[in-house]
Amino acid sequence: MNMKNHYNLEKLNPIDKHKLIEHYKESKASISGAVFIWGDCFGKPGDTIYCLQNLTWINENELLFKFKWSNIHVYNPMGIYVNEMMIAINICDRIIWDDYFFDVKLAYDFDQPNQELKTKIIKGEHNPRINIKEPCLKLVTW
């Protein structure tokens, strides 16, 4: 596979949401890299590296990405893509990003029928730079 295609969701097939855990446990999925929430990240892309420690379903609709200094809760994820370079979720209803290193907690709420994304800073300071055309979550290794 061409390296560019590793990051191009149009060139990948989505997987069943429950297969994500299997891919993670078998180390088929990327476990460290930059995190993007609708294109938003902390610092310059690639400056802050997150190492995935655990990936688990809290319930049928809530997926938890647990990193050393951060937790990301993804609600109602749809369109999940995995390869050795990336984990991506195309659409979800809500993301709560609690980053202990930067002391910031953010909520991203996506209204699918109206295609509107609202962000809320729950704790700390951050100026979200979102792009609604980006996947709701990407964990990317270079």
Backbone as JSON Lines, residues from 0, in Angstrom:
{"i":0,"aa":"M","n":[0.84,-1.18,0.0],"ca":[0.0,0.0,0.0],"c":[0.88,1.24,0.0]}
{"i":1,"aa":"N","n":[0.57,2.17,-0.86],"ca":[1.25,3.46,-0.92],"c":[1.13,4.15,0.45]}
{"i":2,"aa":"M","n":[2.23,4.77,0.95],"ca":[2.21,5.41,2.27],"c":[1.12,6.46,2.38]}
{"i":3,"aa":"K","n":[0.88,7.22,1.33],"ca":[-0.17,8.24,1.36],"c":[-1.53,7.6,1.63]}
{"i":4,"aa":"N","n":[-1.74,6.4,1.1],"ca":[-3.01,5.71,1.26],"c":[-3.25,5.24,2.69]}
{"i":5,"aa":"H","n":[-2.19,5.12,3.49],"ca":[-2.35,4.74,4.89],"c":[-3.18,5.77,5.65]}
{"i":6,"aa":"Y","n":[-3.13,7.02,5.22],"ca":[-3.82,8.11,5.92],"c":[-5.07,8.57,5.19]}
{"i":7,"aa":"N","n":[-5.36,8.01,4.04],"ca":[-6.49,8.43,3.23],"c":[-7.67,7.49,3.49]}
{"i":8,"aa":"L","n":[-8.68,8.0,4.21],"ca":[-9.82,7.16,4.56],"c":[-10.59,6.68,3.34]}
{"i":9,"aa":"E","n":[-10.55,7.43,2.25],"ca":[-11.24,7.02,1.03],"c":[-10.62,5.77,0.42]}
{"i":10,"aa":"K","n":[-9.37,5.46,0.78],"ca":[-8.68,4.28,0.25],"c":[-8.77,3.09,1.2]}
{"i":11,"aa":"L","n":[-9.43,3.28,2.36],"ca":[-9.53,2.23,3.36],"c":[-10.97,1.78,3.53]}
{"i":12,"aa":"N","n":[-11.15,0.57,4.03],"ca":[-12.48,0.06,4.33],"c":[-12.74,0.19,5.83]}
{"i":13,"aa":"P","n":[-13.94,0.67,6.2],"ca":[-14.24,0.76,7.64],"c":[-14.37,-0.64,8.24]}
{"i":14,"aa":"I","n":[-14.13,-0.73,9.53],"ca":[-14.28,-2.0,10.23],"c":[-15.46,-1.9,11.2]}
{"i":15,"aa":"D","n":[-15.95,-3.04,11.62],"ca":[-16.98,-3.1,12.65],"c":[-16.4,-2.51,13.93]}
{"i":16,"aa":"K","n":[-17.19,-1.73,14.66],"ca":[-16.66,-1.03,15.83],"c":[-16.06,-1.96,16.87]}
{"i":17,"aa":"H","n":[-16.55,-3.16,16.98],"ca":[-16.01,-4.09,17.97],"c":[-14.7,-4.72,17.53]}
{"i":18,"aa":"K","n":[-14.39,-4.66,16.25],"ca":[-13.11,-5.16,15.74],"c":[-11.95,-4.25,16.13]}
{"i":19,"aa":"L","n":[-12.25,-3.0,16.48],"ca":[-11.19,-2.05,16.86],"c":[-10.4,-2.57,18.05]}
{"i":20,"aa":"I","n":[-11.07,-3.09,19.05],"ca":[-10.38,-3.62,20.24],"c":[-9.5,-4.79,19.84]}
{"i":21,"aa":"E","n":[-10.01,-5.66,18.99],"ca":[-9.24,-6.81,18.51],"c":[-7.97,-6.35,17.79]}
{"i":22,"aa":"H","n":[-8.1,-5.37,16.92],"ca":[-6.93,-4.83,16.21],"c":[-5.94,-4.24,17.2]}
{"i":23,"aa":"Y","n":[-6.43,-3.5,18.18],"ca":[-5.56,-2.9,19.19],"c":[-4.82,-4.0,19.98]}
{"i":24,"aa":"K","n":[-5.55,-5.0,20.44],"ca":[-4.94,-6.07,21.24],"c":[-3.92,-6.87,20.45]}
{"i":25,"aa":"E","n":[-4.13,-7.0,19.16],"ca":[-3.2,-7.74,18.31],"c":[-2.1,-6.84,17.76]}
{"i":26,"aa":"S","n":[-2.05,-5.61,18.24],"ca":[-1.05,-4.62,17.82],"c":[-1.09,-4.34,16.32]}
{"i":27,"aa":"K","n":[-2.25,-4.48,15.72],"ca":[-2.4,-4.12,14.32],"c":[-2.69,-2.64,14.18]}
{"i":28,"aa":"A","n":[-3.14,-2.03,15.25],"ca":[-3.51,-0.61,15.21],"c":[-2.37,0.24,15.75]}
{"i":29,"aa":"S","n":[-2.31,1.45,15.26],"ca":[-1.34,2.43,15.74],"c":[-1.56,2.66,17.23]}
{"i":30,"aa":"I","n":[-0.49,2.66,18.03],"ca":[-0.66,2.86,19.47],"c":[0.0,4.14,19.97]}
{"i":31,"aa":"S","n":[0.74,4.83,19.11],"ca":[1.31,6.1,19.54],"c":[1.39,7.05,18.37]}
{"i":32,"aa":"G","n":[1.23,8.33,18.7],"ca":[1.3,9.33,17.65],"c":[0.59,10.6,18.06]}
{"i":33,"aa":"A","n":[0.27,11.4,17.09],"ca":[-0.45,12.66,17.32],"c":[-1.94,12.37,17.36]}
{"i":34,"aa":"V","n":[-2.65,13.11,18.21],"ca":[-4.1,12.99,18.31],"c":[-4.73,14.24,17.72]}
{"i":35,"aa":"F","n":[-5.73,14.04,16.88],"ca":[-6.5,15.13,16.28],"c":[-7.98,14.9,16.53]}
{"i":36,"aa":"I","n":[-8.65,15.9,17.04],"ca":[-10.1,15.86,17.22],"c":[-10.68,16.89,16.27]}
{"i":37,"aa":"W","n":[-11.36,16.44,15.24],"ca":[-11.83,17.31,14.16],"c":[-10.72,18.26,13.73]}
{"i":38,"aa":"G","n":[-9.52,17.73,13.6],"ca":[-8.36,18.51,13.16],"c":[-7.67,19.29,14.27]}
{"i":39,"aa":"D","n":[-8.28,19.35,15.46],"ca":[-7.71,20.1,16.58],"c":[-6.68,19.24,17.32]}
{"i":40,"aa":"C","n":[-5.62,19.88,17.78],"ca":[-4.6,19.18,18.58],"c":[-3.96,20.17,19.53]}
{"i":41,"aa":"F","n":[-3.17,19.67,20.44],"ca":[-2.41,20.53,21.34],"c":[-1.01,20.71,20.76]}
{"i":42,"aa":"G","n":[-0.56,21.95,20.63],"ca":[0.74,22.23,20.05],"c":[0.72,22.02,18.55]}
{"i":43,"aa":"K","n":[1.9,22.07,17.96],"ca":[2.03,21.82,16.52],"c":[1.85,20.32,16.27]}
{"i":44,"aa":"P","n":[1.22,19.96,15.16],"ca":[1.07,18.53,14.86],"c":[2.41,17.81,14.9]}
{"i":45,"aa":"G","n":[2.46,16.75,15.67],"ca":[3.68,15.97,15.8],"c":[4.54,16.35,16.99]}
{"i":46,"aa":"D","n":[4.29,17.5,17.6],"ca":[5.07,17.91,18.77],"c":[4.66,17.16,20.03]}
{"i":47,"aa":"T","n":[3.39,16.86,20.15],"ca":[2.88,16.16,21.32],"c":[2.5,14.74,20.89]}
{"i":48,"aa":"I","n":[3.19,13.75,21.45],"ca":[2.96,12.36,21.1],"c":[2.2,11.67,22.23]}
{"i":49,"aa":"Y","n":[1.14,11.0,21.88],"ca":[0.31,10.26,22.83],"c":[0.56,8.77,22.64]}
{"i":50,"aa":"C","n":[0.72,8.04,23.74],"ca":[0.9,6.59,23.69],"c":[-0.35,5.93,24.26]}
{"i":51,"aa":"L","n":[-1.04,5.2,23.44],"ca":[-2.28,4.55,23.83],"c":[-1.97,3.41,24.8]}
{"i":52,"aa":"Q","n":[-2.54,3.5,26.01],"ca":[-2.33,2.47,27.02],"c":[-3.46,1.46,27.06]}
{"i":53,"aa":"N","n":[-4.67,1.92,26.74],"ca":[-5.81,1.02,26.75],"c":[-6.91,1.6,25.86]}
{"i":54,"aa":"L","n":[-7.65,0.71,25.29],"ca":[-8.78,1.06,24.45],"c":[-9.91,0.14,24.86]}
{"i":55,"aa":"T","n":[-11.01,0.71,25.31],"ca":[-12.07,-0.13,25.86],"c":[-13.44,0.48,25.61]}
{"i":56,"aa":"W","n":[-14.42,-0.38,25.53],"ca":[-15.81,0.07,25.45],"c":[-16.32,0.22,26.87]}
{"i":57,"aa":"I","n":[-16.79,1.41,27.23],"ca":[-17.4,1.65,28.55],"c":[-18.8,1.04,28.54]}
{"i":58,"aa":"N","n":[-19.51,1.24,27.45],"ca":[-20.81,0.62,27.2],"c":[-20.96,0.52,25.69]}
{"i":59,"aa":"E","n":[-22.11,0.17,25.21],"ca":[-22.32,-0.04,23.77],"c":[-22.04,1.21,22.93]}
{"i":60,"aa":"N","n":[-22.16,2.38,23.53],"ca":[-22.04,3.62,22.77],"c":[-20.88,4.51,23.17]}
{"i":61,"aa":"E","n":[-20.07,4.09,24.13],"ca":[-18.97,4.95,24.62],"c":[-17.64,4.2,24.57]}
{"i":62,"aa":"L","n":[-16.72,4.75,23.78],"ca":[-15.39,4.19,23.6],"c":[-14.39,5.07,24.33]}
{"i":63,"aa":"L","n":[-13.5,4.45,25.11],"ca":[-12.5,5.19,25.87],"c":[-11.1,4.9,25.35]}
{"i":64,"aa":"F","n":[-10.42,5.96,24.93],"ca":[-9.0,5.91,24.6],"c":[-8.26,6.39,25.84]}
{"i":65,"aa":"K","n":[-7.46,5.53,26.45],"ca":[-6.73,5.9,27.66],"c":[-5.25,6.02,27.32]}
{"i":66,"aa":"F","n":[-4.73,7.23,27.54],"ca":[-3.32,7.52,27.34],"c":[-2.7,7.8,28.71]}
{"i":67,"aa":"K","n":[-1.39,7.91,28.77],"ca":[-0.72,8.17,30.05],"c":[-1.23,9.46,30.69]}
{"i":68,"aa":"W","n":[-1.37,10.52,29.91],"ca":[-1.74,11.83,30.45],"c":[-3.07,12.34,29.91]}
{"i":69,"aa":"S","n":[-3.88,11.46,29.36],"ca":[-5.09,11.94,28.71],"c":[-6.11,10.81,28.57]}
{"i":70,"aa":"N","n":[-7.38,11.17,28.65],"ca":[-8.47,10.26,28.34],"c":[-9.35,10.92,27.3]}
{"i":71,"aa":"I","n":[-9.76,10.13,26.32],"ca":[-10.67,10.64,25.3],"c":[-11.86,9.68,25.23]}
{"i":72,"aa":"H","n":[-13.04,10.22,25.53],"ca":[-14.29,9.47,25.45],"c":[-14.96,9.82,24.12]}
{"i":73,"aa":"V","n":[-15.31,8.79,23.34],"ca":[-15.97,8.98,22.05],"c":[-17.34,8.32,22.13]}
{"i":74,"aa":"Y","n":[-18.38,9.1,21.86],"ca":[-19.76,8.63,21.98],"c":[-20.37,8.37,20.61]}
{"i":75,"aa":"N","n":[-20.92,7.19,20.45],"ca":[-21.57,6.75,19.21],"c":[-20.64,6.86,17.99]}
{"i":76,"aa":"P","n":[-19.47,6.23,18.06],"ca":[-18.55,6.29,16.92],"c":[-19.06,5.49,15.72]}
{"i":77,"aa":"M","n":[-18.87,6.06,14.54],"ca":[-19.26,5.39,13.3],"c":[-18.19,5.65,12.26]}
{"i":78,"aa":"G","n":[-17.95,4.69,11.41],"ca":[-16.93,4.83,10.38],"c":[-15.54,4.73,11.01]}
{"i":79,"aa":"I","n":[-15.19,3.54,11.46],"ca":[-13.91,3.31,12.14],"c":[-12.93,2.69,11.15]}
{"i":80,"aa":"Y","n":[-11.74,3.28,11.09],"ca":[-10.7,2.84,10.17],"c":[-9.43,2.56,10.97]}
{"i":81,"aa":"V","n":[-8.76,1.47,10.64],"ca":[-7.56,1.07,11.36],"c":[-6.54,0.51,10.38]}
{"i":82,"aa":"N","n":[-5.3,0.92,10.58],"ca":[-4.17,0.24,9.95],"c":[-2.96,0.46,10.85]}
{"i":83,"aa":"E","n":[-1.81,0.0,10.43],"ca":[-0.63,0.09,11.3],"c":[-0.15,1.52,11.51]}
{"i":84,"aa":"M","n":[-0.68,2.47,10.78],"ca":[-0.26,3.88,10.89],"c":[-1.3,4.79,11.52]}
{"i":85,"aa":"M","n":[-2.54,4.3,11.7],"ca":[-3.6,5.21,12.09],"c":[-4.81,4.48,12.67]}
{"i":86,"aa":"I","n":[-5.46,5.12,13.64],"ca":[-6.81,4.79,14.05],"c":[-7.62,6.05,13.74]}
{"i":87,"aa":"A","n":[-8.72,5.89,13.04],"ca":[-9.55,7.05,12.72],"c":[-11.02,6.7,12.92]}
{"i":88,"aa":"I","n":[-11.75,7.67,13.42],"ca":[-13.19,7.55,13.55],"c":[-13.77,8.72,12.78]}
{"i":89,"aa":"N","n":[-14.58,8.4,11.8],"ca":[-15.08,9.43,10.9],"c":[-16.15,10.32,11.55]}
{"i":90,"aa":"I","n":[-17.09,9.71,12.25],"ca":[-18.23,10.46,12.81],"c":[-18.53,9.97,14.22]}
{"i":91,"aa":"C","n":[-18.93,10.88,15.08],"ca":[-19.45,10.53,16.39],"c":[-20.34,11.68,16.85]}
{"i":92,"aa":"D","n":[-21.07,11.45,17.95],"ca":[-21.96,12.49,18.48],"c":[-21.23,13.45,19.43]}
{"i":93,"aa":"R","n":[-20.26,12.89,20.15],"ca":[-19.61,13.7,21.19],"c":[-18.25,13.14,21.51]}
{"i":94,"aa":"I","n":[-17.33,14.05,21.87],"ca":[-16.02,13.66,22.38],"c":[-15.74,14.51,23.61]}
{"i":95,"aa":"I","n":[-15.28,13.86,24.65],"ca":[-14.76,14.55,25.83],"c":[-13.27,14.24,25.88]}
{"i":96,"aa":"W","n":[-12.44,15.28,25.83],"ca":[-10.99,15.14,25.84],"c":[-10.49,15.75,27.14]}
{"i":97,"aa":"D","n":[-9.99,14.92,28.02],"ca":[-9.47,15.35,29.31],"c":[-7.96,15.13,29.28]}
{"i":98,"aa":"D","n":[-7.21,16.21,29.11],"ca":[-5.76,16.13,28.99],"c":[-5.12,16.66,30.27]}
{"i":99,"aa":"Y","n":[-4.52,15.74,31.05],"ca":[-3.93,16.11,32.35],"c":[-2.62,16.86,32.18]}
{"i":100,"aa":"F","n":[-1.87,16.56,31.14],"ca":[-0.59,17.23,30.92],"c":[-0.8,18.72,30.65]}
{"i":101,"aa":"F","n":[-1.77,19.04,29.8],"ca":[-2.06,20.44,29.47],"c":[-3.1,21.05,30.42]}
{"i":102,"aa":"D","n":[-3.64,20.23,31.33],"ca":[-4.65,20.65,32.31],"c":[-5.85,21.3,31.61]}
{"i":103,"aa":"V","n":[-6.36,20.59,30.6],"ca":[-7.48,21.07,29.8],"c":[-8.5,19.95,29.65]}
{"i":104,"aa":"K","n":[-9.77,20.31,29.75],"ca":[-10.85,19.37,29.46],"c":[-11.8,20.04,28.49]}
{"i":105,"aa":"L","n":[-12.05,19.37,27.37],"ca":[-12.86,19.93,26.29],"c":[-14.01,18.98,25.94]}
{"i":106,"aa":"A","n":[-15.11,19.58,25.49],"ca":[-16.23,18.81,24.96],"c":[-16.46,19.27,23.53]}
{"i":107,"aa":"Y","n":[-16.63,18.3,22.64],"ca":[-16.94,18.56,21.24],"c":[-18.27,17.85,20.98]}
{"i":108,"aa":"D","n":[-19.3,18.6,20.63],"ca":[-20.62,18.04,20.37],"c":[-20.99,18.26,18.9]}
{"i":109,"aa":"F","n":[-21.31,17.15,18.22],"ca":[-21.62,17.22,16.8],"c":[-23.1,16.92,16.58]}
{"i":110,"aa":"D","n":[-23.79,17.86,16.0],"ca":[-25.2,17.72,15.62],"c":[-25.21,17.23,14.17]}
{"i":111,"aa":"Q","n":[-25.37,15.92,13.99],"ca":[-25.28,15.34,12.65],"c":[-26.33,15.86,11.68]}
{"i":112,"aa":"P","n":[-27.62,15.94,12.07],"ca":[-28.6,16.43,11.09],"c":[-28.3,17.84,10.56]}
{"i":113,"aa":"N","n":[-27.79,18.71,11.43],"ca":[-27.5,20.08,11.02],"c":[-26.04,20.3,10.63]}
{"i":114,"aa":"Q","n":[-25.23,19.25,10.77],"ca":[-23.8,19.34,10.45],"c":[-23.14,20.51,11.19]}
{"i":115,"aa":"E","n":[-23.43,20.61,12.5],"ca":[-22.85,21.66,13.33],"c":[-22.01,21.04,14.44]}
{"i":116,"aa":"L","n":[-20.87,21.62,14.67],"ca":[-19.97,21.18,15.72],"c":[-19.79,22.31,16.72]}
{"i":117,"aa":"K","n":[-20.05,22.0,17.99],"ca":[-19.89,22.99,19.05],"c":[-18.81,22.5,20.0]}
{"i":118,"aa":"T","n":[-17.95,23.42,20.41],"ca":[-16.91,23.07,21.38],"c":[-17.16,23.83,22.67]}
{"i":119,"aa":"K","n":[-16.75,23.21,23.77],"ca":[-16.89,23.83,25.08],"c":[-15.64,23.52,25.88]}
{"i":120,"aa":"I","n":[-15.06,24.55,26.47],"ca":[-13.92,24.36,27.35],"c":[-14.47,24.17,28.76]}
{"i":121,"aa":"I","n":[-14.3,22.97,29.29],"ca":[-14.79,22.64,30.62],"c":[-13.79,23.08,31.68]}
{"i":122,"aa":"K","n":[-12.5,22.93,31.36],"ca":[-11.44,23.3,32.3],"c":[-10.22,23.75,31.5]}
{"i":123,"aa":"G","n":[-9.51,24.74,32.02],"ca":[-8.26,25.19,31.41],"c":[-8.48,26.16,30.28]}
{"i":124,"aa":"E","n":[-7.44,26.32,29.47],"ca":[-7.48,27.25,28.34],"c":[-7.01,26.54,27.07]}
{"i":125,"aa":"H","n":[-7.76,26.72,26.03],"ca":[-7.41,26.18,24.73],"c":[-8.28,26.87,23.69]}
{"i":126,"aa":"N","n":[-7.72,27.15,22.54],"ca":[-8.46,27.75,21.45],"c":[-8.62,26.68,20.37]}
{"i":127,"aa":"P","n":[-9.73,25.92,20.42],"ca":[-9.9,24.83,19.44],"c":[-9.87,25.33,18.0]}
{"i":128,"aa":"R","n":[-9.07,24.64,17.19],"ca":[-8.97,24.93,15.77],"c":[-9.57,23.73,15.03]}
{"i":129,"aa":"I","n":[-10.87,23.74,14.92],"ca":[-11.57,22.58,14.38],"c":[-11.85,22.74,12.89]}
{"i":130,"aa":"N","n":[-12.0,21.58,12.25],"ca":[-12.36,21.52,10.84],"c":[-13.4,20.41,10.71]}
{"i":131,"aa":"I","n":[-14.63,20.79,10.51],"ca":[-15.73,19.83,10.47],"c":[-15.57,18.78,9.37]}
{"i":132,"aa":"K","n":[-14.73,19.05,8.38],"ca":[-14.51,18.1,7.29],"c":[-13.51,17.01,7.66]}
{"i":133,"aa":"E","n":[-12.81,17.19,8.77],"ca":[-11.86,16.18,9.25],"c":[-12.6,15.08,10.01]}
{"i":134,"aa":"P","n":[-12.0,13.9,10.13],"ca":[-12.59,12.87,10.98],"c":[-12.7,13.36,12.42]}
{"i":135,"aa":"C","n":[-13.66,12.85,13.16],"ca":[-13.81,13.32,14.54],"c":[-12.61,12.95,15.4]}
{"i":136,"aa":"L","n":[-11.94,11.85,15.11],"ca":[-10.74,11.46,15.86],"c":[-9.75,10.78,14.94]}
{"i":137,"aa":"K","n":[-8.49,11.16,15.08],"ca":[-7.4,10.45,14.4],"c":[-6.22,10.33,15.37]}
{"i":138,"aa":"L","n":[-5.7,9.15,15.49],"ca":[-4.44,8.88,16.17],"c":[-3.5,8.45,15.06]}
{"i":139,"aa":"V","n":[-2.49,9.28,14.78],"ca":[-1.65,9.08,13.59],"c":[-0.19,8.92,13.98]}
{"i":140,"aa":"T","n":[0.43,7.88,13.46],"ca":[1.87,7.65,13.61],"c":[2.55,8.07,12.31]}
{"i":141,"aa":"W","n":[3.73,8.65,12.44],"ca":[4.48,9.02,11.23],"c":[5.56,8.01,10.95]}
